[in-house]
Amino acid sequence: MLKCLLLWALSLALLHAADSTVPGEVTTPFPTITHLAVEWQIEGDDDLDAVCELKYRKEGETTWHDGLPLRRVPAGKSQKTSPIFTWTNRLSGSVFDLEAGTSYEIELKLQDPDGGSATKVVKASTRPEPVAKADALLKSGSKVDLNAVKPGEVLLLADGDYGAATFNRDGEPGRPIVYRSTSGKAVFSEISLTNRKWVYLEGVTVNGPVRLNGTEHCVVRRCTIRSQFGIKAYKPGMMNACIEDNVITGIREWKPEIMGAGGDNEGEGIQFTGSGNVIRHNRVSGFRDCISHMEDDGAVEQSCNDILNNDIDSGLDDGIEADFALHNCRVMRNRLTNCFVGISSQPGLGGPNYFLRNVMFNIILEPFKLHRFSQGDVIQHNTVIKAGDGLGIHTSEPFDHALITHNLFIGGKPPEGVKYGGYGPGRGRAVDAQSFGEHCVFDDNAYAVIGMPFEGKIRTWTFKELPGTDYEPHGRIIKVTAPYPEDPAKLYQAPDLSVLTEAGAYAGQKIPLYGPRS
């Protein structure tokens, strides 16, 4: 009897130990220009009830600011991918919208009712804005001078036809090599920056691809690119790049017969793999995928990539494809108009990956494609207006550990019997999401339906009224007067949706600048 009691006590102790948290190392990988990531490795917490508050301040200041808490990420692995990707047991998250080139202190308070609470303070710095120094040496030159530039120099390119160019010179930290056209009339048929470091390309026109394979700390800024493939960074990818204020135009027209993954729509606007990259304020249109991660065996680690304030139009498959993001990729404040799928996370690899304050109009299939067992998607303060289902996530491969809150989803009457790329836009529900795991949260979202009676479906719960109980306990139905894409095959201009503030992208925020800055 005594032996049985001892075994029972031991089993209880082991069970409690598995539920308690053992804090491990804290890291701040791949800082970007305006964001910092925090990864706190842990052991235990099998019941997933550990939480971690986050505060931050500039180094040297006394006042702490509240940040979003870290997300609990259980160890896991992808399913049905090639290869299989794994991720560790941790708490993880981002500190948002910081100042460039600034040092911060980050305070973390881990609490677990089963034991293992801890407090840590870590320091990290954002990257500075990637610009040439004010006293950089300016030199005028042409095609013959491209590979005679030294670190710290700016080559002012003469107008003319440069043909296909391969650059073979590297800059240095704090002393980049800059190739700059002030008129936009330095015209290339294609450009290769393969394996370059600290090289900046500014203001040129390229009628073909710009290749960034194997690059580090490179910049493509204020360029005009017209090509079936715009900017490409295949394995080993690009690291710590900045792609900003460009106009990138493809060859694909908005036609129903070539939409979707199986459509005749080959061509990518910005396609890359790697980590620490900032892709912001670009105007990208006329591609299969306008901005895209690599997938499956084409992907290396894709963490801490920022896709911010881009203006995206005519994405025949995905407007933004954030597939195979491992953690702390941030897709924020983008405007997507006329896209087959708005934003894809197919799959997210544990996360958290953040999809915040994006605006979408005339999305055909799904505003958020969380397929292939996606894990760790954080979807907040987005605004969606589309024919068919406002939020339709149509997959038989359940996603999990998703947080879907404070969004505005507006669906409505779809065209009868019409398919696009073999798919319909949904039946016109406010939400239709039926296949997901036990750790997902749907709450505080606002919904509307235009042109037909209101209905939504979350898991097996079909509803005509809100709030709900297990899902959407604070959700609400709203009445709206808004532009509506009655004919999804039509090419719509991006409408002004700033009046739609309830729960969505503009709630409590200024209207962001989409696309290139002047």
C-alpha positions in Angstrom: 0.0 0.0 0.0 2.8 2.4 1.0 4.6 1.7 -2.3 1.4 2.5 -4.3 1.0 5.8 -2.4 4.6 6.7 -3.1 4.1 6.0 -6.8 0.9 8.0 -6.8 2.7 11.0 -5.1 5.6 10.7 -7.5 3.3 10.7 -10.5 1.5 13.8 -9.2 4.8 15.6 -8.7 5.9 14.7 -12.2 2.6 15.9 -13.6 3.0 19.2 -11.7 6.6 19.6 -12.9 5.4 19.2 -16.5 2.8 21.9 -16.0 5.3 24.3 -14.4 7.6 26.5 -16.5 11.3 26.3 -16.5 12.6 29.6 -18.0 15.5 29.5 -20.4 17.4 31.8 -22.7 16.0 35.1 -24.0 17.1 36.3 -27.4 16.2 39.3 -29.7 16.9 37.9 -33.2 16.9 39.9 -36.4 16.1 43.5 -35.3 14.6 45.5 -38.1 14.4 49.3 -38.6 11.2 49.7 -36.5 10.6 46.4 -34.7 12.2 44.1 -32.2 11.5 40.4 -31.7 11.7 38.6 -28.4 12.1 34.8 -28.0 12.0 33.3 -24.5 12.8 29.6 -24.6 11.1 27.5 -21.9 10.6 24.0 -20.8 7.4 22.5 -19.3 4.1 24.4 -19.2 2.4 21.5 -20.8 -1.0 23.0 -19.9 -0.1 26.2 -21.9 -1.2 28.6 -19.1 2.1 30.6 -18.8 1.8 34.2 -19.7 4.4 37.0 -20.2 3.8 40.7 -19.9 6.1 43.0 -21.9 7.1 46.6 -21.2 9.7 48.6 -23.0 11.5 52.0 -22.9 14.4 53.7 -24.6 17.6 53.1 -22.9 18.2 55.9 -20.4 14.6 56.8 -19.9 12.6 56.1 -16.8 9.0 55.6 -18.1 8.0 52.1 -19.2 5.5 51.6 -22.0 3.1 48.6 -22.3 3.7 46.3 -25.3 1.7 43.4 -26.5 2.3 40.3 -24.3 4.4 37.5 -25.6 2.4 34.7 -27.3 2.7 31.1 -25.9 4.1 28.9 -28.7 4.2 25.2 -27.9 6.9 23.1 -29.6 5.7 21.6 -32.9 6.4 20.7 -36.5 4.8 21.3 -39.8 2.6 18.7 -41.5 2.8 17.6 -45.1 5.6 20.0 -46.1 8.9 19.2 -47.8 11.0 19.3 -45.7 9.3 19.1 -42.3 10.0 22.3 -40.3 10.2 22.3 -36.4 10.0 24.9 -33.8 10.7 25.1 -30.1 8.7 25.5 -26.9 8.7 29.2 -26.1 7.1 32.6 -25.4 7.5 34.9 -28.4 6.4 38.3 -29.7 7.4 41.7 -31.1 7.8 45.3 -29.9 6.2 47.5 -32.6 6.7 50.8 -34.3 9.9 51.9 -32.6 12.5 54.5 -33.6 15.2 53.5 -36.0 18.8 53.2 -34.7 17.7 53.3 -31.1 18.6 51.2 -28.0 15.7 49.8 -25.9 15.3 48.0 -22.6 12.6 45.3 -22.6 11.1 44.0 -19.3 9.5 40.6 -19.4 7.4 39.2 -16.5 6.6 35.5 -16.9 3.9 34.1 -14.7 2.7 30.5 -14.4 0.1 29.4 -11.7 1.9 26.0 -11.7 5.3 27.6 -10.8 8.3 29.0 -12.6 7.6 32.7 -12.7 10.5 35.0 -13.5 11.4 38.5 -14.5 14.1 39.5 -17.0 15.3 42.7 -18.6 17.0 42.5 -22.0 18.5 45.2 -24.2 18.2 45.4 -28.0 18.6 48.0 -30.7 16.7 48.7 -33.9 18.7 49.1 -37.1 19.4 52.6 -38.3 17.8 53.9 -41.5 19.9 52.5 -44.4 21.0 55.7 -46.0 24.3 57.0 -47.2 26.1 59.3 -44.9 25.7 63.0 -45.5 29.4 63.4 -46.2 29.6 60.4 -48.6 31.8 61.0 -51.6 29.6 61.8 -54.7 31.0 60.7 -58.1 29.4 60.9 -61.5 29.7 57.9 -63.8 28.3 55.6 -66.4 28.3 51.9 -67.3 32.0 51.6 -67.3 32.2 52.8 -63.7 29.8 50.4 -62.1 32.4 48.1 -60.7 35.0 50.7 -59.8 33.1 52.2 -56.9 34.6 52.0 -53.4 32.9 51.6 -50.0 31.5 54.9 -48.8 31.0 56.3 -52.3 27.8 57.3 -54.2 27.9 56.9 -58.0 25.5 59.3 -59.7 24.5 57.5 -62.8 24.3 59.3 -66.1 21.1 58.8 -68.2 21.3 56.0 -70.7 20.9 52.3 -71.5 23.0 50.2 -69.1 21.8 46.8 -70.4 22.1 43.8 -68.1 24.5 44.6 -65.2 26.2 42.4 -62.6 27.6 44.2 -59.7 30.8 42.7 -58.1 31.8 45.3 -55.4 30.8 45.2 -51.7 30.3 48.1 -49.4 31.0 48.0 -45.7 29.0 48.6 -42.5 28.4 52.3 -42.3 30.1 52.8 -45.7 27.7 51.3 -48.4 28.2 51.6 -52.1 25.3 53.5 -53.6 24.3 53.5 -57.2 21.8 56.4 -57.7 19.9 57.8 -60.6 18.3 61.2 -59.8 16.3 61.3 -63.0 15.2 57.7 -63.2 16.6 57.6 -66.7 19.5 55.2 -66.0 17.8 52.1 -67.6 18.8 48.5 -67.1 17.4 45.4 -68.8 18.2 43.4 -65.6 20.4 43.7 -62.5 22.2 41.1 -60.4 23.4 42.0 -56.9 24.0 38.3 -56.2 26.1 37.7 -53.0 26.6 41.5 -52.5 26.8 43.2 -49.1 26.0 46.8 -48.3 25.1 47.8 -51.8 22.2 50.3 -52.3 20.3 50.7 -55.6 18.4 54.0 -55.9 16.1 55.5 -58.5 17.0 53.4 -61.5 14.6 51.9 -64.1 14.8 48.2 -64.7 12.9 46.4 -67.4 13.6 43.0 -66.0 14.4 41.3 -62.7 16.6 42.5 -59.9 18.3 39.5 -58.3 19.3 39.6 -54.6 20.2 35.9 -54.0 22.7 35.7 -51.2 22.7 39.4 -50.3 23.2 41.1 -46.9 22.2 44.6 -45.9 21.3 45.6 -49.5 18.7 48.3 -50.4 16.5 48.8 -53.5 14.9 52.2 -53.2 12.7 54.5 -55.4 13.2 52.3 -58.4 10.8 51.6 -61.3 10.7 47.9 -62.2 8.7 46.5 -65.1 9.0 42.7 -65.5 7.3 39.3 -65.2 9.5 38.8 -62.2 10.4 42.0 -60.2 12.8 41.4 -57.2 14.0 37.9 -56.6 16.0 36.5 -53.7 16.1 32.7 -53.9 18.2 30.5 -51.7 20.2 31.4 -49.7 17.9 34.4 -49.8 18.5 37.9 -48.6 19.2 39.1 -45.1 18.5 42.4 -43.5 17.5 44.0 -46.8 15.4 47.1 -47.2 13.0 47.2 -50.3 11.2 50.5 -50.2 9.3 53.2 -52.2 9.5 51.3 -55.5 6.9 50.9 -58.2 6.9 47.3 -59.4 4.6 46.4 -62.3 4.0 43.0 -63.8 2.5 41.7 -67.0 -0.7 40.0 -65.6 -4.1 41.4 -66.2 -7.1 41.0 -63.9 -8.9 38.1 -65.7 -11.0 35.4 -64.0 -9.7 32.7 -66.3 -6.1 33.0 -65.0 -6.8 33.5 -61.3 -5.8 31.1 -58.5 -2.9 28.7 -57.9 -3.7 26.7 -61.1 -4.0 29.7 -63.3 -1.7 30.7 -66.2 -0.4 33.6 -64.2 3.3 33.0 -63.6 5.2 36.0 -62.3 6.2 37.4 -58.8 6.5 41.0 -57.7 8.9 40.6 -54.7 9.7 37.0 -54.0 12.3 36.1 -51.3 13.5 33.9 -48.5 15.6 34.9 -45.5 15.1 37.0 -42.3 15.3 40.5 -41.0 14.0 42.1 -44.3 12.0 45.3 -44.5 9.6 45.6 -47.5 7.7 48.9 -47.1 5.9 51.6 -49.1 6.0 49.8 -52.5 3.3 49.8 -55.1 3.1 46.3 -56.6 0.6 45.2 -59.2 0.0 42.7 -62.0 1.6 39.5 -60.6 0.6 36.0 -59.5 1.8 36.9 -56.0 2.7 40.6 -55.4 4.9 40.1 -52.3 5.8 36.5 -51.5 7.9 34.3 -49.2 9.4 31.1 -50.7 7.7 27.8 -49.8 8.7 24.3 -48.8 12.3 23.4 -49.9 12.7 26.8 -51.5 12.6 28.4 -48.0 15.4 29.0 -45.5 14.5 30.5 -42.1 11.9 33.2 -42.7 11.7 35.2 -39.4 11.3 38.9 -38.4 10.4 40.1 -41.9 8.4 43.4 -42.1 5.9 43.9 -44.9 4.6 47.4 -44.2 2.4 50.1 -45.9 2.5 48.6 -49.4 -0.1 49.3 -52.0 -1.0 46.0 -53.7 -3.3 45.6 -56.7 -4.1 42.7 -59.1 -2.6 39.8 -57.4 -3.9 36.8 -59.5 -3.2 34.4 -56.6 -2.0 36.0 -53.4 -1.7 39.7 -52.6 0.8 38.9 -49.9 2.1 35.4 -49.4 3.6 35.0 -45.9 3.8 31.2 -46.2 6.4 29.4 -44.1 7.0 32.3 -41.7 8.6 30.9 -38.6 8.0 33.7 -36.1 7.6 37.5 -35.7 6.9 38.3 -39.4 4.8 41.4 -39.4 2.4 42.2 -42.2 1.0 45.6 -41.3 -0.9 48.5 -42.8 -1.0 47.2 -46.3 -3.8 48.0 -48.8 -4.8 45.1 -51.0 -7.3 45.7 -53.9 -8.4 43.1 -56.5 -6.6 40.0 -55.3 -7.7 36.4 -55.5 -6.5 35.8 -51.9 -5.6 38.7 -49.7 -2.9 37.4 -47.3 -1.8 33.8 -47.2 -0.3 32.0 -44.2 0.0 28.5 -45.6 1.4 27.5 -43.2 2.7 29.6 -40.3 5.4 27.7 -38.5 4.4 28.2 -34.9 4.5 31.9 -34.9 3.5 34.3 -33.7 3.2 36.0 -37.1 1.3 39.3 -37.1 -1.3 40.5 -39.6 -2.4 43.9 -38.3 -4.3 46.9 -39.7 -4.4 45.8 -43.3 -7.2 47.0 -45.6 -8.7 44.7 -48.3 -11.3 45.4 -51.0 -12.5 43.0 -53.7 -10.8 39.8 -52.6 -12.1 36.8 -54.5 -11.6 33.7 -52.3 -10.3 34.4 -48.8 -8.9 37.5 -47.1 -6.7 35.2 -44.9 -5.7 31.8 -46.2 -4.7 29.8 -43.1 -4.3 26.4 -44.8 -1.9 23.5 -44.5 -2.2 23.3 -40.7 -1.1 26.9 -40.1 0.0 27.7 -36.5 0.3 30.9 -34.6 -1.5 33.6 -36.7 -2.4 36.9 -35.0 -5.0 38.7 -37.1 -6.2 42.0 -35.6 -7.6 45.4 -36.7 -8.0 44.5 -40.3 -10.8 45.8 -42.6 -12.2 43.5 -45.3 -14.9 44.2 -47.9 -15.6 41.4 -50.4 -18.4 39.7 -52.3 -19.2 36.3 -50.7 -18.0 35.4 -47.3 -16.4 38.3 -45.4 -14.1 36.0 -43.5 -14.1 32.7 -45.2 -11.3 30.2 -44.2 -12.2 27.1 -46.3 -9.8 24.3 -45.4 -10.0 20.7 -44.2 -6.5 21.0 -42.7 -7.2 22.8 -39.4 -5.3 25.8 -38.3 -4.6 26.4 -34.6 -3.3 28.8 -32.0 -4.8 31.7 -34.0 -5.9 35.0 -32.4 -8.6 36.7 -34.6 -9.9 39.8 -32.8 -10.9 43.4 -33.4 -11.4 43.1 -37.2 -14.1 44.4 -39.4 -15.4 41.8 -41.9 -18.0 42.8 -44.5 -19.3 40.2 -46.9 -22.4 40.1 -49.1 -24.3 38.7 -52.0 -22.1 37.0 -54.5 -22.7 36.7 -58.3 -24.8 33.7 -59.0 -23.0 30.6 -60.4 -19.7 32.4 -61.1 -16.3 30.8 -60.5 -12.9 32.4 -60.6 -9.9 30.0 -61.0 -12.4 27.2 -60.3 -13.5 28.7 -57.0 -16.5 30.7 -55.8 -16.3 33.6 -53.3 -18.5 31.9 -50.8 -22.2 32.0 -50.1 -22.3 35.5 -48.5 -21.8 34.7 -44.8 -20.2 37.3 -42.6 -17.8 34.6 -41.5 -17.4 30.9 -42.4 -14.6 29.2 -40.5 -15.3 25.6 -39.6 -12.0 23.7 -39.3 -9.7 24.9 -36.6 -8.1 23.7 -33.4 -9.0 24.1 -29.7 -6.6 27.0 -29.1 -8.1 29.6 -31.4 -9.8 32.7 -30.3 -12.5 34.6 -32.3 -13.7 37.7 -30.4 -14.4 41.4 -30.5 -14.9 41.3 -34.3 -17.5 43.4 -36.1 -19.4 41.9 -39.0 -21.8 43.1 -41.7 -23.5 41.5 -44.7 -24.6 43.6 -47.8 -27.5 42.6 -50.0 -28.8 39.5 -48.2 -29.8 38.4 -44.7 -27.1 38.2 -42.0 -25.6 34.8 -41.2 -22.3 33.5 -39.9 -20.8 30.1 -39.1 -17.9 29.4 -36.7 -17.2 25.7 -36.3 -20.6 24.1 -36.1 -22.3 27.2 -34.7 -24.5 28.9 -37.3 -25.7 32.3 -36.0 -27.9 35.2 -37.1 -27.3 37.3 -33.9 -24.4 38.4 -31.8 -22.8 38.3 -29.2 -22.1 34.6 -28.9 -20.8 32.4 -26.1 -17.8 30.2 -26.9 -17.0 32.4 -29.9 -17.5 36.1 -30.3 -18.7 36.8 -26.7 -18.0 40.4 -27.5 -18.6 40.3 -31.2 -21.2 42.5 -32.9 -23.2 43.0 -36.0 -23.1 46.5 -37.6 -25.0 48.2 -40.3 -22.8 49.9 -42.9 -23.1 52.0 -46.0 -20.0 51.2 -47.9 -18.7 50.6 -51.4 -19.3 47.0 -52.4 -17.6 44.9 -55.2 -20.8 43.4 -56.8 -18.8 42.1 -59.8 -15.5 40.7 -58.5 -14.2 40.3 -62.1 -14.2 44.1 -62.4 -10.9 46.0 -61.7 -11.9 48.3 -58.9 -10.0 51.4 -57.8 -9.1 51.4 -54.1 -12.0 53.1 -52.3 -11.8 55.4 -49.3 -12.6 53.1 -46.3 -11.5 55.5 -43.6 -15.1 56.0 -42.4 -15.2 52.4 -41.4 -13.5 52.7 -38.1 -15.4 50.2 -35.9 -13.0 47.5 -34.9 -11.1 47.6 -38.1 -7.9 49.0 -39.5 -8.6 52.6 -38.7 -9.9 52.2 -35.2 -8.0 54.8 -33.1 -5.4 55.3 -35.8 -4.5 57.9 -38.4 -4.9 56.8 -42.1 -1.6 55.4 -43.1 0.3 56.2 -46.3 0.0 53.3 -48.7 2.7 52.9 -51.4 5.7 55.0 -52.2 6.5 58.1 -50.2 7.2 61.2 -52.2 
